[in-house]
Amino acid sequence: MNDDLAAHLARRARALDLDALNVEEAEPQTLRDFAREVLAELAALGLIRGQEEAGCWAGPRPTGH
């Protein structure tokens, strides 16, 4: 996994007050929000199905639009 992506997801987890020790007590909506973000990033990398739009982690953006 891209180190930048891992750091980004860790920041999001901390912002949502999620960690590996409290996941059982977390609100379902919080878990859905985090899962949605993780899945969107994985789809942007082409690792799973999803909307195929370039995201921050997908690579350099083309120039000269």
N, CA, C and O of each residue as an XYZ file, in Angstrom:
260
protein
N       0.854     -1.173      0.000
C       0.000      0.000      0.000
C       0.897      1.232      0.000
O       1.940      1.262      0.652
N       0.482      2.207     -0.717
C       1.181      3.477     -0.793
C       1.293      4.086      0.610
O       0.297      4.182      1.327
N       2.525      4.502      1.004
C       2.730      5.069      2.344
C       1.883      6.317      2.565
O       1.381      6.537      3.667
N       1.719      7.141      1.520
C       0.887      8.341      1.653
C      -0.570      7.969      1.893
O      -1.256      8.596      2.700
N      -1.028      6.957      1.196
C      -2.412      6.502      1.388
C      -2.591      5.949      2.795
O      -3.589      6.242      3.453
N      -1.636      5.154      3.261
C      -1.718      4.603      4.613
C      -1.758      5.731      5.652
O      -2.541      5.669      6.600
N      -0.938      6.736      5.481
C      -0.930      7.873      6.416
C      -2.255      8.623      6.357
O      -2.789      9.030      7.389
N      -2.789      8.807      5.141
C      -4.078      9.488      4.983
C      -5.182      8.712      5.703
O      -5.981      9.301      6.431
N      -5.228      7.400      5.504
C      -6.267      6.594      6.143
C      -6.099      6.566      7.657
O      -7.090      6.541      8.387
N      -4.874      6.569      8.130
C      -4.636      6.627      9.581
C      -5.140      7.946     10.155
O      -5.742      7.966     11.229
N      -4.896      9.052      9.441
C      -5.402     10.357      9.902
C      -6.928     10.353      9.952
O      -7.520     10.865     10.902
N      -7.569      9.773      8.925
C      -9.034      9.709      8.894
C      -9.553      8.858     10.053
O     -10.539      9.221     10.695
N      -8.896      7.733     10.321
C      -9.318      6.879     11.430
C      -9.208      7.636     12.751
O     -10.110      7.576     13.586
N      -8.095      8.349     12.935
C      -7.933      9.129     14.175
C      -8.991     10.223     14.258
O      -9.538     10.466     15.334
N      -9.286     10.880     13.153
C     -10.298     11.946     13.150
C     -11.677     11.396     13.523
O     -12.486     12.088     14.141
N     -11.931     10.154     13.143
C     -13.207      9.513     13.475
C     -13.155      8.793     14.818
O     -14.125      8.152     15.220
N     -12.016      8.900     15.515
C     -11.793      8.241     16.804
C     -11.927      6.726     16.679
O     -12.508      6.070     17.542
N     -11.378      6.180     15.587
C     -11.383      4.737     15.369
C      -9.983      4.184     15.553
O      -8.996      4.806     15.159
N      -9.910      3.006     16.159
C      -8.652      2.273     16.203
C      -8.974      0.786     16.308
O     -10.139      0.404     16.414
N      -7.955     -0.036     16.279
C      -8.160     -1.485     16.287
C      -8.725     -1.985     17.610
O      -9.218     -3.110     17.684
N      -8.660     -1.168     18.649
C      -9.142     -1.598     19.958
C     -10.592     -1.226     20.225
O     -11.224     -1.819     21.099
N     -11.142     -0.240     19.481
C     -12.496      0.206     19.799
C     -13.495     -0.039     18.676
O     -14.613      0.476     18.726
N     -13.120     -0.802     17.682
C     -13.995     -0.991     16.527
C     -15.321     -1.661     16.915
O     -16.350     -1.377     16.301
N     -15.314     -2.521     17.898
C     -16.551     -3.188     18.323
C     -17.546     -2.217     18.945
O     -18.754     -2.444     18.880
N     -17.054     -1.141     19.544
C     -17.932     -0.167     20.195
C     -18.253      1.026     19.302
O     -19.055      1.876     19.689
N     -17.656      1.112     18.135
C     -17.836      2.271     17.254
C     -19.264      2.310     16.705
O     -19.920      1.281     16.547
N     -19.715      3.519     16.424
C     -21.030      3.705     15.823
C     -21.048      3.110     14.415
O     -20.081      3.270     13.670
N     -22.116      2.436     14.043
C     -22.201      1.868     12.694
C     -21.997      2.903     11.583
O     -21.344      2.605     10.582
N     -22.537      4.096     11.739
C     -22.378      5.120     10.700
C     -20.915      5.544     10.562
O     -20.450      5.805      9.453
N     -20.194      5.613     11.669
C     -18.776      5.955     11.628
C     -17.994      4.891     10.856
O     -17.131      5.209     10.038
N     -18.309      3.635     11.127
C     -17.641      2.541     10.415
C     -17.975      2.566      8.929
O     -17.101      2.329      8.095
N     -19.238      2.851      8.588
C     -19.622      2.946      7.176
C     -18.896      4.081      6.487
O     -18.434      3.925      5.357
N     -18.786      5.233      7.155
C     -18.081      6.375      6.569
C     -16.623      6.024      6.284
O     -16.103      6.324      5.210
N     -15.975      5.392      7.244
C     -14.569      5.025      7.056
C     -14.427      3.973      5.962
O     -13.555      4.085      5.100
N     -15.277      2.959      5.993
C     -15.216      1.909      4.964
C     -15.451      2.497      3.580
O     -14.779      2.110      2.624
N     -16.395      3.425      3.457
C     -16.673      4.060      2.171
C     -15.433      4.783      1.651
O     -15.112      4.689      0.466
N     -14.739      5.500      2.527
C     -13.533      6.212      2.109
C     -12.413      5.250      1.702
O     -11.739      5.463      0.694
N     -12.223      4.200      2.487
C     -11.197      3.206      2.147
C     -11.507      2.568      0.794
O     -10.621      2.435     -0.049
N     -12.748      2.179      0.589
C     -13.130      1.533     -0.664
C     -12.994      2.478     -1.851
O     -12.593      2.052     -2.934
N     -13.322      3.748     -1.664
C     -13.163      4.718     -2.748
C     -11.696      4.867     -3.133
O     -11.370      4.964     -4.316
N     -10.818      4.885     -2.145
C      -9.386      5.007     -2.432
C      -8.861      3.758     -3.135
O      -8.054      3.864     -4.059
N      -9.306      2.584     -2.712
C      -8.885      1.346     -3.372
C      -9.401      1.284     -4.808
O      -8.701      0.813     -5.705
N     -10.616      1.756     -5.019
C     -11.165      1.788     -6.381
C     -10.376      2.758     -7.249
O     -10.134      2.484     -8.425
N      -9.973      3.891     -6.676
C      -9.180      4.864     -7.435
C      -7.848      4.272     -7.869
O      -7.293      4.661     -8.897
N      -7.339      3.335     -7.087
C      -6.095      2.649     -7.439
C      -6.332      1.512     -8.430
O      -5.381      0.916     -8.936
N      -7.591      1.215     -8.705
C      -7.915      0.137     -9.622
C      -7.827     -1.243     -8.994
O      -7.778     -2.249     -9.702
N      -7.806     -1.295     -7.673
C      -7.661     -2.575     -6.981
C      -8.991     -3.284     -6.761
O      -9.026     -4.502     -6.587
N     -10.084     -2.528     -6.767
C     -11.428     -3.094     -6.647
C     -12.349     -2.334     -7.592
O     -11.986     -1.282     -8.117
N     -13.543     -2.878     -7.802
C     -14.512     -2.175     -8.640
C     -15.010     -0.944     -7.916
O     -15.099     -0.923     -6.689
N     -15.330      0.074     -8.677
C     -15.870      1.305     -8.120
C     -15.798      2.379     -9.170
O     -15.455      2.120    -10.323
N     -16.118      3.572     -8.770
C     -16.014      4.683     -9.706
C     -14.559      4.851    -10.092
O     -13.673      4.910     -9.240
N     -14.336      4.925    -11.374
C     -12.963      4.962    -11.868
C     -12.541      6.377    -12.203
O     -12.313      6.708    -13.367
N     -12.440      7.196    -11.202
C     -11.944      8.542    -11.413
C     -10.613      8.671    -10.697
O     -10.408      8.084     -9.635
N      -9.734      9.424    -11.271
C      -8.409      9.593    -10.675
C      -8.528     10.294     -9.335
O      -9.173     11.336     -9.218
N      -7.906      9.716     -8.339
C      -7.868     10.317     -7.026
C      -6.449     10.716     -6.681
O      -5.547     10.633     -7.513
N      -6.267     11.136     -5.487
C      -4.953     11.597     -5.057
C      -3.904     10.503     -5.164
O      -2.730     10.804     -5.378
N      -4.293      9.241     -5.021
C      -3.335      8.162     -4.948
C      -3.176      7.431     -6.271
O      -2.388      6.489     -6.357
N      -3.904      7.840     -7.303
C      -3.916      7.107     -8.550
C      -2.685      7.376     -9.422
O      -2.436      6.638    -10.375
N      -1.934      8.392     -9.118
C      -0.739      8.701     -9.910
C      -0.776     10.121    -10.405
O      -1.721     10.861    -10.131
N       0.253     10.503    -11.136
C       0.311     11.874    -11.640
C      -0.847     12.168    -12.589
O      -1.258     11.320    -13.381
N      -1.351     13.369    -12.489
C      -2.421     13.785    -13.379
C      -1.841     14.236    -14.704
O      -0.761     14.826    -14.744
N      -2.552     13.961    -15.790
C      -2.050     14.416    -17.091
C      -2.050     15.944    -17.177
O      -2.861     16.615    -16.538
N      -1.149     16.466    -17.959
C      -1.085     17.927    -18.122
C      -1.690     18.297    -19.468
O      -1.887     17.444    -20.333
N      -1.977     19.574    -19.630
C      -2.423     20.099    -20.918
C      -3.861     19.828    -21.279
O      -4.147     19.388    -22.393
N      -4.778     20.081    -20.357
C      -6.201     19.903    -20.677
C      -6.665     20.969    -21.619
O      -7.834     20.986    -22.004
